[in-house]
Amino acid sequence: MSLFGETRKAPAGLDSMAERLRSALTLESNKSDCNDFHALNTSLSPLRTRPSASTSSSSSGCITSGIAGRRTRSGEHMVSAETSKIGSGVRSSRPGHRRSGSEPLIYSGTRGENSPVSSPATNVLPAGNICPSGKIGRSGIMSRSAAARSDVLGEGARNYGHGSIMRRGSGGCGNSTPAGEAAAGSGLDPVMRRAMVSADPEEVRRAGNELYRRGRFEEALRLYDRAIVIFPESAACRSNRAAALIGLGRLGEAFKSCDEAVKLEPSFVRAHHRLASLHIRFGQVESAGKHLFWPGLQPDPLELQKLKAVDMHVRRCADARKIGDWKIVLRESNAAIAAGADSSSLLITAKAEASLWLHDLEEADSTISQVLKLEISSPPSPQAKFFGLLSNSYTHMVNAQVEMALGRFDNAVASAEKAKQIDPENFETTMTLNKVRSVARARTHGNELFNAGKFEEACFAYGEGLKYDPSNPTLYCNRAACLSKLGQWEKSIKDCNEALKIYPHHTKALLRRAASNGKLERWAESVKDYEVLRMELPRDSEVAESLFHAQLALKASCRNGVSNMTFGVEVELITGLEQFKNAISFHGALVVHFIAALDHHCLRISPFLDILSRRFPSVKFLKVDINKSPAVSKSENVITVPTFKIYKNGIKMKDLICPNQQVLEESVRLYCL
């Protein structure tokens, strides 16, 4: 039976060898050897699977039925019966040379009259390196190839041409995803994916709203940005974008976006409310009120309550600053931040200033550093005034004072100059710059004189700087160094006390006071300062040695019989129980080694104890012979030797029985340092 339902017999001579050879060598229009593709206007080969008919005598065979019914992929073109209405009358350019079972180049989607053959799903297979020209695989071969490889033609937003390959599953392969959606990314949320290919700004904005409600602010922001690109005049998109930025904590950008929204639509209620909320968080009460009470708009009750609370605390803070009551300034600035101004760089700066004047320099330094790192360190309204200063100038002015108090004079001068540049007419910025420059000059001049050995002149230079800044710990400490060089120990201690009153953790002031007390043989005060330094500088060997000698001197002055103790030279031998009790009451770290004179384990590890005494000079090492001092070993319940006991500040920290050298050293390092 022919393709159109007509049953014909093959001519008698067709089975001859000559006829078969001629039929095989004939160029057919429906094979990939033919370039007659103008009707399809495509770069892909239009070969399709041939139907398998029981009555066909064609030698061309059929393509696997699995391909015919298989779901389309990115590089496969399938022409359906409903859409392929073109070319129904196209015939081979050489009639009579189409084999039985062959069909027209483009399937029309219809059947011929009286044709019993159903119209199969039409397949158009790609040419190129996937299916080379003229080589159509048999059914079994094709199915095995498809199962073995997962490479298919890539989809994407553009035509790939012949043989462009993408891995299965990377970019929507294996499904009928539209090209635009594949470009947007197959791993995205469906809402996000649809919105990224939509040209309707409202649809994109609604998708952004959905993601915002889910708390996915980054993705919502991307969609709002896209909606703005499509429709730049949309105030709603800019206001929603501000909401997403607020969710991400990017308040400066949120303010700008909201400000753009009200410029586009001055009566936009939601944008005004968001601006009011942002101004409250920035501590800008007046600006917040303008948006909250915009003509024709009903103020938000919650934001109105916040505004009133922040306004009250800011006013109290300003009044306290005028009279120099820094405790109230600190309290009210904290209260304003808690009431709603949680992102106000100005109120945080007020906290830093109050901490500075309350001589809490570490807190002041930490707080002002936080302000300088904030994204909103430059407020949205740079011309707004706070305590009578332009907002940015106030931050730089306080930073200059903190830097100067901590002895970072170059940074202090730079910050004071910035404050003066921002607000050149302000009296406070002018005074601050003059003070910082004068103190920096005095300190530099004093250092030059000290290095030249002119200690009296250096004392005078530092004193001149203190006239400009009477609470500068660095100048007091430097002058104390000059006075100690001149042998004026009492005056040196007095200047150290002033420095430590302002900055309790000033290590140089502690060192100089401890040394001066030592010169005056005030060993208790000296030991106390060295112990503080030992905790702050645990690896400083000079501090450790100074502490040891101060402790020896203190005990010697109390006549406790420790004349045989040395620092990091040899291990002290304990001969009696009273001596042992006095030794372990030592305020510091010590290691007691219990030995037996002839025990080979003790003889092997004893030399290592001498090495440790030199390696850890701040640790005292004692040894007790259990045979010569049985009272000591009995009181400590020592039976096995060698035994080590580690004490710190009179408290037993660790017992070690027969340790090796590594364990002993690690234990000393862990419990004594």
C-alpha positions as CSV (number, residue, x, y, z in Angstrom):
1,M,0.0,0.0,0.0
2,S,1.3,3.4,-0.9
3,L,1.5,6.4,1.5
4,F,-1.9,7.7,0.2
5,G,-3.7,4.4,0.5
6,E,-3.2,3.0,-3.0
7,T,-2.0,-0.6,-3.2
8,R,0.5,-1.2,-6.0
9,K,2.6,-4.1,-7.1
10,A,6.3,-3.6,-7.7
11,P,7.3,-4.1,-11.3
12,A,8.6,-7.4,-12.2
13,G,12.1,-6.1,-12.9
14,L,12.5,-4.2,-9.8
15,D,14.1,-7.1,-8.0
16,S,16.9,-7.2,-10.4
17,M,20.3,-6.1,-9.2
18,A,20.5,-3.1,-11.6
19,E,17.2,-1.7,-10.4
20,R,18.3,-2.0,-6.8
21,L,21.6,-0.2,-7.5
22,R,19.9,2.6,-9.3
23,S,17.4,3.1,-6.5
24,A,20.0,3.2,-3.8
25,L,22.1,5.8,-5.7
26,T,19.1,8.1,-6.3
27,L,19.3,11.6,-4.6
28,E,16.0,12.1,-2.7
29,S,14.6,15.4,-1.7
30,N,13.5,14.2,1.7
31,K,17.0,13.1,2.8
32,S,19.6,15.3,4.4
33,D,21.7,15.2,1.2
34,C,19.2,17.6,-0.3
35,N,19.5,21.3,0.6
36,D,16.0,22.3,-0.3
37,F,15.1,23.8,3.1
38,H,13.8,27.2,2.0
39,A,10.3,26.3,2.9
40,L,11.2,25.8,6.6
41,N,13.5,28.8,6.8
42,T,15.6,27.1,9.5
43,S,19.2,25.9,9.9
44,L,18.1,22.5,11.2
45,S,17.6,19.5,9.1
46,P,13.9,18.7,8.5
47,L,14.3,15.0,8.5
48,R,11.6,13.2,10.4
49,T,10.8,9.7,11.5
50,R,9.3,7.5,8.8
51,P,6.2,5.6,9.7
52,S,6.5,1.9,10.1
53,A,4.0,0.2,7.8
54,S,3.5,-3.5,7.5
55,T,2.8,-3.3,3.8
56,S,5.8,-1.1,2.9
57,S,8.6,-2.5,0.9
58,S,10.9,0.5,1.5
59,S,14.5,-0.3,2.5
60,S,14.8,2.9,4.3
61,G,13.3,1.5,7.5
62,C,11.8,3.7,10.3
63,I,13.2,5.8,13.1
64,T,12.4,4.6,16.6
65,S,8.9,5.2,17.7
66,G,10.3,6.5,21.0
67,I,11.7,9.5,19.3
68,A,8.5,10.2,17.5
69,G,6.5,10.4,20.7
70,R,9.2,11.8,23.0
71,R,8.8,15.2,24.7
72,T,10.6,18.0,22.9
73,R,14.0,19.2,24.1
74,S,15.9,22.4,23.6
75,G,17.4,21.5,20.2
76,E,14.6,19.3,18.8
77,H,12.0,20.9,16.6
78,M,8.7,19.0,16.6
79,V,6.1,19.9,14.0
80,S,2.6,19.0,15.2
81,A,-0.3,18.1,13.0
82,E,-2.2,21.3,14.1
83,T,0.6,23.7,13.3
84,S,2.2,22.1,10.2
85,K,-0.3,23.2,7.6
86,I,2.3,24.6,5.2
87,G,3.9,22.7,2.3
88,S,1.2,20.1,2.0
89,G,1.7,20.0,-1.7
90,V,5.4,19.9,-1.8
91,R,6.8,17.1,-3.9
92,S,10.3,15.8,-4.6
93,S,12.2,17.8,-7.2
94,R,12.7,14.5,-9.0
95,P,9.4,12.7,-9.2
96,G,9.4,9.0,-9.4
97,H,12.5,8.7,-7.2
98,R,10.8,8.6,-3.9
99,R,10.8,5.1,-2.4
100,S,7.6,3.5,-1.2
101,G,7.0,4.5,2.3
102,S,8.7,7.9,1.8
103,E,6.7,11.0,2.5
104,P,6.7,14.6,1.5
105,L,9.5,16.9,2.7
106,I,7.1,18.8,5.1
107,Y,4.3,16.8,6.5
108,S,1.0,18.6,5.9
109,G,-0.9,17.1,8.9
110,T,-3.5,15.6,6.6
111,R,-4.0,12.2,5.0
112,G,-4.6,11.4,1.5
113,E,-7.9,10.1,0.3
114,N,-8.7,6.5,1.3
115,S,-5.5,6.4,3.3
116,P,-5.6,3.9,6.2
117,V,-2.4,5.2,7.7
118,S,-2.8,7.6,10.6
119,S,-0.8,10.8,10.7
120,P,2.1,10.2,13.1
121,A,3.6,12.9,15.3
122,T,6.0,14.6,13.1
123,N,9.7,14.9,14.3
124,V,12.3,17.2,12.9
125,L,15.7,15.9,13.9
126,P,18.8,18.2,14.2
127,A,21.5,18.1,11.7
128,G,25.2,18.5,12.6
129,N,27.2,16.7,15.1
130,I,24.2,15.2,16.9
131,C,22.7,13.5,13.9
132,P,25.2,13.8,10.9
133,S,23.8,14.4,7.5
134,G,22.4,11.3,5.9
135,K,23.1,9.1,8.8
136,I,19.7,8.3,10.5
137,G,20.1,5.7,13.2
138,R,18.1,2.6,13.5
139,S,15.6,2.3,16.3
140,G,17.7,0.3,18.7
141,I,20.8,2.3,18.1
142,M,19.1,5.7,18.6
143,S,17.4,4.6,21.9
144,R,20.7,3.3,23.3
145,S,22.5,6.5,22.3
146,A,19.8,8.6,24.1
147,A,20.1,6.5,27.2
148,A,23.8,6.6,27.3
149,R,24.4,10.3,26.9
150,S,22.8,13.2,28.7
151,D,23.9,15.9,26.3
152,V,21.2,17.7,24.4
153,L,20.9,20.8,22.3
154,G,20.9,23.9,24.5
155,E,17.8,26.0,24.8
156,G,18.4,29.6,25.9
157,A,17.2,32.9,24.6
158,R,19.0,32.8,21.3
159,N,19.4,30.3,18.4
160,Y,22.4,28.1,19.0
161,G,22.8,26.7,15.5
162,H,24.1,23.3,14.7
163,G,25.3,21.0,17.5
164,S,25.3,23.5,20.4
165,I,25.4,21.2,23.5
166,M,24.3,21.8,27.1
167,R,24.2,19.2,29.9
168,R,20.9,17.8,30.7
169,G,19.2,19.8,33.6
170,S,21.4,22.9,33.1
171,G,19.1,25.6,31.8
172,G,15.8,23.9,31.5
173,C,16.8,20.9,29.3
174,G,14.3,18.1,29.2
175,N,11.2,20.4,29.5
176,S,9.4,23.0,27.5
177,T,10.5,26.0,29.5
178,P,10.3,29.2,27.4
179,A,13.5,30.8,26.3
180,G,13.0,33.9,28.3
181,E,12.5,31.9,31.5
182,A,15.6,29.9,30.9
183,A,17.5,33.1,30.6
184,A,16.2,34.3,33.9
185,G,17.6,31.1,35.6
186,S,16.1,27.7,36.2
187,G,17.0,27.7,39.9
188,L,14.9,30.7,40.8
189,D,11.5,30.7,42.6
190,P,8.7,30.4,40.1
191,V,7.4,33.9,41.1
192,M,10.8,35.3,40.6
193,R,11.3,33.6,37.3
194,R,8.0,34.8,35.8
195,A,8.6,38.3,37.0
196,M,12.1,38.5,35.6
197,V,10.8,38.0,32.0
198,S,7.7,40.1,32.4
199,A,7.4,43.5,30.8
200,D,4.5,44.6,33.0
201,P,5.7,46.8,35.9
202,E,2.6,46.1,37.9
203,E,3.1,42.3,37.6
204,V,6.8,42.6,38.6
205,R,5.9,44.8,41.5
206,R,3.3,42.4,42.8
207,A,5.8,39.6,42.6
208,G,8.2,41.7,44.6
209,N,5.5,42.3,47.2
210,E,5.0,38.5,47.4
211,L,8.7,37.9,48.0
212,Y,8.8,40.8,50.5
213,R,6.0,39.3,52.5
214,R,8.0,36.0,52.7
215,G,11.0,38.0,54.1
216,R,13.1,37.5,51.0
217,F,14.3,41.1,50.8
218,E,17.2,40.7,48.4
219,E,15.0,39.0,45.7
220,A,12.2,41.5,46.3
221,L,14.7,44.4,45.8
222,R,15.8,42.9,42.5
223,L,12.2,42.9,41.3
224,Y,11.5,46.4,42.4
225,D,14.7,47.5,40.6
226,R,13.4,45.8,37.5
227,A,10.0,47.4,37.8
228,I,11.7,50.9,38.1
229,V,13.7,50.2,34.9
230,I,10.5,49.3,33.1
231,F,8.5,52.2,34.5
232,P,10.8,54.9,36.0
233,E,7.9,57.2,37.0
234,S,6.4,54.7,39.5
235,A,6.4,56.1,43.0
236,A,4.9,52.9,44.4
237,C,7.9,50.8,43.1
238,R,10.4,53.3,44.7
239,S,8.5,53.2,48.0
240,N,8.4,49.4,48.0
241,R,12.1,49.4,47.1
242,A,12.7,51.5,50.2
243,A,10.8,48.9,52.3
244,A,13.1,46.1,51.0
245,L,16.2,48.2,51.8
246,I,15.0,48.9,55.3
247,G,14.5,45.1,55.7
248,L,18.2,44.7,54.7
249,G,19.3,47.4,57.1
250,R,20.5,49.7,54.3
251,L,18.8,52.8,55.7
252,G,20.7,55.5,53.8
253,E,19.7,53.9,50.4
254,A,16.1,53.5,51.7
255,F,15.9,57.1,52.5
256,K,17.0,58.2,49.1
257,S,14.5,55.8,47.4
258,C,11.6,57.0,49.6
259,D,12.6,60.7,48.9
260,E,12.4,60.0,45.2
261,A,8.9,58.5,45.6
262,V,7.5,61.6,47.3
263,K,9.1,63.8,44.7
264,L,7.3,61.8,42.0
265,E,4.0,61.7,43.9
266,P,3.8,64.3,46.7
267,S,0.6,63.0,48.2
268,F,1.8,59.4,48.4
269,V,0.9,58.5,52.0
270,R,2.9,55.3,52.5
271,A,6.1,57.0,51.3
272,H,5.6,60.0,53.7
273,H,5.1,57.5,56.6
274,R,8.3,55.6,55.7
275,L,10.2,58.9,55.5
276,A,8.9,59.9,58.9
277,S,9.9,56.6,60.3
278,L,13.4,56.8,58.9
279,H,13.9,60.4,60.2
280,I,12.9,59.1,63.6
281,R,15.5,56.4,63.5
282,F,18.1,58.9,62.4
283,G,17.1,61.1,65.4
284,Q,16.0,64.0,63.1
285,V,12.8,65.0,65.0
286,E,11.9,68.1,63.0
287,S,12.2,66.4,59.6
288,A,10.2,63.5,60.9
289,G,7.4,65.8,62.0
290,K,7.2,67.4,58.5
291,H,6.4,64.1,56.9
292,L,4.3,62.8,59.7
293,F,2.0,65.8,59.6
294,W,2.0,66.3,55.8
295,P,-1.1,68.4,54.8
296,G,-4.0,66.1,54.2
297,L,-2.4,63.0,55.7
298,Q,-3.4,61.2,58.9
299,P,-0.3,60.6,61.1
300,D,0.5,57.1,62.1
301,P,-0.3,56.7,65.9
302,L,2.7,54.4,66.6
303,E,5.2,56.7,64.8
304,L,3.7,59.7,66.5
305,Q,4.3,58.1,69.9
306,K,7.9,57.4,68.9
307,L,8.4,60.9,67.7
308,K,7.2,62.4,71.0
309,A,9.5,60.1,73.1
310,V,12.6,60.7,71.0
311,D,11.9,64.5,70.9
312,M,11.7,64.6,74.7
313,H,14.9,62.7,75.3
314,V,16.9,64.7,72.7
315,R,15.8,68.0,74.3
316,R,16.9,66.8,77.7
317,C,20.2,65.6,76.3
318,A,20.8,69.0,74.7
319,D,20.0,70.8,77.9
320,A,22.4,68.6,79.9
321,R,25.2,69.1,77.4
322,K,24.9,72.9,77.8
323,I,25.6,72.7,81.5
324,G,28.2,69.9,81.2
325,D,26.2,67.3,83.1
326,W,27.6,64.4,81.2
327,K,25.9,61.7,83.2
328,I,22.6,63.0,82.1
329,V,23.8,63.3,78.5
330,L,24.8,59.7,78.6
331,R,21.5,58.6,80.2
332,E,19.2,60.6,77.8
333,S,21.1,59.7,74.7
334,N,20.6,56.0,75.6
335,A,17.0,56.6,76.3
336,A,16.4,58.4,72.9
337,I,18.1,55.4,71.1
338,A,15.9,53.0,73.0
339,A,12.7,55.0,72.2
340,G,13.2,54.7,68.4
341,A,16.3,56.6,67.2
342,D,18.3,53.3,67.0
343,S,20.3,54.4,64.0
344,S,21.1,58.0,65.0
345,S,24.8,58.6,64.4
346,L,24.4,61.9,66.3
347,L,23.0,60.4,69.5
348,I,25.7,57.7,69.4
349,T,28.3,60.5,69.0
350,A,26.7,62.2,72.1
351,K,27.3,58.9,74.0
352,A,31.0,58.9,72.9
353,E,31.4,62.6,74.0
354,A,29.8,61.9,77.4
355,S,32.0,58.8,77.9
356,L,35.1,61.0,77.1
357,W,34.3,63.6,79.6
358,L,33.5,60.9,82.2
359,H,37.0,59.6,81.7
360,D,35.9,56.3,80.1
361,L,38.2,56.5,77.2
362,E,37.9,52.9,76.0
363,E,34.1,53.2,75.8
364,A,34.4,56.6,74.0
365,D,36.9,55.1,71.5
366,S,34.7,52.1,70.9
367,T,31.5,54.2,70.5
368,I,32.9,56.8,68.1
369,S,34.5,54.0,66.0
370,Q,31.0,52.5,65.7
371,V,29.7,55.8,64.4
372,L,32.4,56.1,61.7
373,K,31.7,52.6,60.5
374,L,28.0,53.1,60.2
375,E,26.5,53.3,56.7
376,I,24.5,56.2,57.9
377,S,27.5,58.1,59.4
378,S,26.7,60.8,56.8
379,P,23.0,61.5,57.6
380,P,20.6,62.1,54.7
381,S,20.2,65.8,55.7
382,P,23.8,67.1,56.0
383,Q,22.7,70.6,56.7
384,A,20.6,69.6,59.7
385,K,22.0,70.9,63.0
386,F,22.5,69.0,66.2
387,F,23.4,70.8,69.4
388,G,24.0,73.9,67.2
389,L,26.5,72.1,65.0
390,L,26.1,70.7,61.5
391,S,25.7,67.0,62.0
392,N,28.8,65.7,60.3
393,S,31.0,68.3,61.9
394,Y,29.8,67.2,65.4
395,T,30.9,63.6,64.7
396,H,34.4,64.7,63.5
397,M,34.8,67.1,66.4
398,V,34.2,64.5,69.0
399,N,36.4,62.0,67.2
400,A,39.2,64.5,67.3
401,Q,38.9,64.9,71.1
402,V,38.9,61.1,71.6
403,E,42.0,60.7,69.4
404,M,43.8,63.4,71.2
405,A,43.0,61.9,74.6
406,L,44.4,58.5,73.5
407,G,47.6,60.1,72.2
408,R,46.9,59.7,68.5
409,F,47.6,63.4,67.7
410,D,48.0,63.1,63.9
411,N,44.5,61.6,63.7
412,A,43.1,64.2,66.1
413,V,44.4,67.1,64.0
414,A,42.9,65.5,60.8
415,S,39.5,65.0,62.3
416,A,39.4,68.6,63.8
417,E,40.3,70.0,60.4
418,K,37.4,68.0,58.8
419,A,35.0,69.4,61.4
420,K,36.2,72.9,60.7
421,Q,35.9,72.4,57.0
422,I,32.3,71.2,57.2
423,D,31.2,74.0,59.7
424,P,33.7,76.8,59.3
425,E,31.6,79.4,61.1
426,N,30.9,77.3,64.3
427,F,32.7,78.5,67.5
428,E,33.1,74.9,68.9
429,T,34.8,73.5,65.8
430,T,37.1,76.5,65.8
431,M,38.1,76.1,69.4
432,T,38.5,72.3,69.1
433,L,40.9,72.7,66.1
434,N,43.0,75.4,67.9
435,K,43.2,73.2,71.1
436,V,44.2,70.0,69.2
437,R,46.9,71.8,67.2
438,S,48.3,73.5,70.4
439,V,48.5,70.2,72.3
440,A,50.0,68.3,69.4
441,R,52.7,71.0,69.1
442,A,53.5,70.9,72.8
443,R,53.8,67.1,72.8
444,T,56.1,67.1,69.7
445,H,58.3,69.8,71.2
446,G,58.5,68.0,74.6
447,N,59.4,64.7,72.9
448,E,62.3,66.4,71.1
449,L,63.6,67.9,74.3
450,F,63.3,64.6,76.2
451,N,65.2,62.7,73.5
452,A,67.9,65.4,73.7
453,G,68.3,64.8,77.4
454,K,66.8,68.2,78.3
455,F,64.4,66.9,80.9
456,E,63.6,70.1,82.7
457,E,62.8,71.9,79.4
458,A,60.7,68.9,78.4
459,C,58.7,69.1,81.6
460,F,58.0,72.7,80.8
461,A,56.9,71.9,77.3
462,Y,54.5,69.2,78.4
463,G,53.1,71.6,81.0
464,E,52.3,74.1,78.3
465,G,50.3,71.5,76.5
466,L,48.4,70.7,79.7
467,K,47.3,74.3,79.9
468,Y,45.3,73.8,76.7
469,D,44.1,70.3,77.7
470,P,44.2,69.8,81.4
471,S,42.8,66.2,81.2
472,N,45.3,64.7,78.6
473,P,46.7,61.5,80.1
474,T,49.5,61.3,77.5
475,L,51.0,64.7,78.5
476,Y,50.8,63.7,82.2
477,C,52.5,60.4,81.6
478,N,55.3,62.0,79.5
479,R,55.9,64.7,82.2
480,A,56.1,61.9,84.8
481,A,58.9,60.3,82.8
482,C,60.8,63.5,82.8
483,L,60.4,63.9,86.6
484,S,61.6,60.4,87.2
485,K,64.7,61.1,85.2
486,L,65.2,64.1,87.5
487,G,64.8,62.0,90.6
488,Q,61.6,63.7,91.6
489,W,59.8,60.5,92.4
490,E,56.9,62.0,94.4
491,K,56.0,64.4,91.6
492,S,56.3,61.6,89.0
493,I,53.9,59.5,91.0
494,K,51.5,62.4,91.2
495,D,51.5,62.9,87.4
496,C,51.0,59.1,86.9
497,N,48.0,59.3,89.3
498,E,46.5,62.1,87.2
499,A,47.0,60.1,84.0
500,L,45.5,56.9,85.5
501,K,42.5,58.8,86.9
502,I,41.6,59.7,83.3
503,Y,42.7,56.5,81.7
504,P,43.0,53.6,84.2
505,H,44.6,51.2,81.7
506,H,47.4,53.4,80.7
507,T,50.3,50.9,80.9
508,K,53.1,53.4,80.7
509,A,51.7,55.3,83.6
510,L,51.4,52.1,85.6
511,L,55.0,51.2,84.8
512,R,56.3,54.6,85.8
513,R,54.3,54.7,89.0
514,A,55.5,51.2,90.0
515,A,59.1,52.1,89.3
516,S,58.8,55.4,91.2
517,N,57.3,53.6,94.2
518,G,60.1,51.1,94.0
519,K,62.6,53.9,94.2
520,L,60.8,55.1,97.4
521,E,60.8,51.5,98.7
522,R,57.0,51.4,98.8
523,W,57.0,47.8,97.8
524,A,53.4,47.0,98.4
525,E,52.2,49.7,96.0
526,S,54.9,48.7,93.5
527,V,53.9,45.0,93.7
528,K,50.2,46.0,93.2
529,D,51.0,47.9,90.0
530,Y,53.3,45.2,88.6
531,E,50.6,42.6,89.2
532,V,48.1,44.6,87.2
533,L,50.7,44.9,84.4
534,R,51.5,41.2,84.6
535,M,47.8,40.4,83.8
536,E,47.7,42.9,81.0
537,L,51.1,42.0,79.6
538,P,51.5,38.2,80.4
539,R,54.4,37.7,78.0
540,D,56.5,40.7,79.0
541,S,59.6,39.3,80.7
542,E,60.7,42.7,82.0
543,V,57.4,43.1,83.8
544,A,57.7,39.6,85.2
545,E,61.2,40.2,86.5
546,S,60.3,43.5,88.0
547,L,57.3,41.9,89.8
548,F,59.5,39.1,91.2
549,H,62.1,41.5,92.6
550,A,59.4,43.7,94.1
551,Q,57.8,40.7,95.7
552,L,61.2,39.7,97.1
553,A,61.8,43.1,98.5
554,L,58.3,43.2,100.0
555,K,58.9,39.9,101.8
556,A,62.3,40.8,102.8
557,S,60.9,43.9,104.4
558,C,58.5,41.7,106.3
559,R,61.4,39.4,107.4
560,N,59.9,36.2,106.0
561,G,63.3,34.6,105.4
562,V,63.5,34.4,101.6
563,S,67.1,35.6,101.2
564,N,68.0,32.4,99.2
565,M,65.4,33.1,96.5
566,T,66.6,34.1,93.0
567,F,64.8,35.0,89.8
568,G,65.0,32.4,87.1
569,V,68.4,31.1,88.1
570,E,68.0,28.0,90.2
571,V,65.3,25.9,92.0
572,E,64.8,26.7,95.6
573,L,65.1,23.9,98.2
574,I,62.4,23.7,100.8
575,T,63.5,22.1,104.1
576,G,60.6,22.7,106.5
577,L,56.9,22.8,106.7
578,E,56.7,26.5,107.8
579,Q,59.0,27.5,104.9
580,F,56.8,25.5,102.5
581,K,53.6,27.2,103.8
582,N,55.2,30.6,103.4
583,A,56.3,29.8,99.9
584,I,53.0,28.5,98.6
585,S,51.3,31.7,99.9
586,F,53.3,33.5,97.3
587,H,51.1,35.8,95.2
588,G,52.0,34.5,91.8
589,A,52.7,31.1,90.1
590,L,54.9,28.4,91.5
591,V,55.7,24.7,90.8
592,V,56.7,22.4,93.6
593,H,58.8,19.3,92.7
594,F,58.7,16.4,95.2
595,I,61.7,14.1,94.8
596,A,63.6,11.3,96.4
597,A,67.3,11.7,96.2
598,L,68.2,8.3,94.7
599,D,65.1,7.7,92.5
600,H,66.2,7.4,88.9
601,H,63.0,9.0,87.6
602,C,63.7,12.1,89.7
603,L,67.3,12.2,88.6
604,R,66.2,12.1,85.0
605,I,63.7,15.0,85.1
606,S,65.4,17.3,87.7
607,P,67.7,18.9,85.1
608,F,64.7,19.8,83.0
609,L,63.3,21.8,85.9
610,D,66.3,24.1,85.8
611,I,65.6,24.6,82.1
612,L,62.0,25.5,82.8
613,S,63.1,28.0,85.5
614,R,65.0,29.9,82.9
615,R,62.3,29.5,80.2
616,F,59.6,30.8,82.6
617,P,61.3,33.4,84.7
618,S,58.0,34.7,86.3
619,V,57.3,31.2,87.7
620,K,58.9,30.1,91.0
621,F,60.2,26.5,91.1
622,L,60.6,24.7,94.5
623,K,61.8,21.2,95.3
624,V,61.1,19.1,98.4
625,D,63.0,15.9,99.3
626,I,60.3,13.6,100.8
627,N,63.0,11.7,102.8
628,K,64.5,14.9,104.4
629,S,61.2,16.7,104.8
630,P,58.6,14.1,105.6
631,A,56.3,16.6,107.3
632,V,55.9,18.5,104.0
633,S,55.3,15.3,102.0
634,K,52.8,14.1,104.6
635,S,50.9,17.4,104.6
636,E,50.6,17.2,100.8
637,N,49.9,13.5,100.8
638,V,52.8,12.7,98.5
639,I,53.6,9.0,98.1
640,T,54.9,8.6,94.6
641,V,57.8,10.5,93.1
642,P,58.4,12.5,91.1
643,T,55.2,14.5,91.9
644,F,54.6,18.1,90.8
645,K,52.1,20.5,92.3
646,I,51.3,23.8,90.6
647,Y,50.0,26.7,92.7
648,K,48.8,30.2,91.6
649,N,48.0,33.0,94.1
650,G,48.0,30.5,97.0
651,I,45.6,28.1,95.3
652,K,46.5,24.6,94.1
653,M,45.8,24.4,90.3
654,K,47.2,20.9,89.3
655,D,48.8,17.7,90.5
656,L,51.1,15.8,88.2
657,I,52.5,12.3,89.0
658,C,55.4,11.1,87.0
659,P,54.8,13.3,84.0
660,N,57.1,13.4,81.0
661,Q,58.9,16.6,80.0
662,Q,56.3,17.6,77.4
663,V,53.3,17.3,79.7
664,L,55.2,19.2,82.5
665,E,56.0,22.1,80.2
666,E,52.5,22.3,78.8
667,S,51.0,22.3,82.2
668,V,53.3,25.1,83.4
669,R,52.4,27.1,80.4
670,L,48.7,26.5,80.8
671,Y,48.3,27.0,84.6
672,C,51.1,29.6,85.3
673,L,51.0,32.1,82.5
